[in-house]
Amino acid sequence: MEWLNDFFTQEPFSIAIPVVIIISIFIYAARRAHFKHLERIRQIDETYNPKASFQRR
């Protein structure tokens, strides 16, 4: 287990940087999916109720 201790004391950013990158990729993907979902909901709302489409802008 000494090699593990040496790894974390010498290279602390070798774990932190990939974790931050992976988390930011997931956040970006979730944000994009959310905006696509909102656009799809707006399209459906305008299809079924065109007079009240001003409510979801």
N, C-alpha and C positions, 0 to 999 in steps of 0.2 A: 504493500500500500504506500510505500515511500515514493514510488514513481508518480502516484496520483497526487500526493502532497506537493511534490516538486513541480508537477504540471500546473497546478493551480497557483502556486506562488510565483512561478516564472512567467506564465502566460495567462493573466486574468482576462484579457480581452479576446482570447481565442474562443472562449465560450460565450461571452457577452455579445460580441458583434454578430455572430450568426443567429443568436436568439432574437436580437433586436430586428434583424433583417427579416426573419421568418414571421415575427409578429406584425411587422409593418406590412408585409405582403398580404397577410390575412385581413388586416384592417382595411387595406385598399380594396381587396376583393369584396369584402362585406359592404363597403360603402358604395361600390359600383353596383352591386346587386340590389341594394336598397333603392338607389336612384332609378334603376330600371324597373323595379317593382312599382315605385310611385308613378312612373310614366305609364305603365300598363294599367294601373288603377284609374288614372286620369282618362285614358282612352276608353276604358270600359264605361266609366261614369258619363262621358260625353255621348257615348253610343246609346245608352239607355235613358239618359235625362239631359238632352242638349240645352234646355232652358236654364238649368241650375249648374252649368259647368263653371261658372265664375267662382263657386265656393272652394274648389280645390286647386287654386293657383298659388 
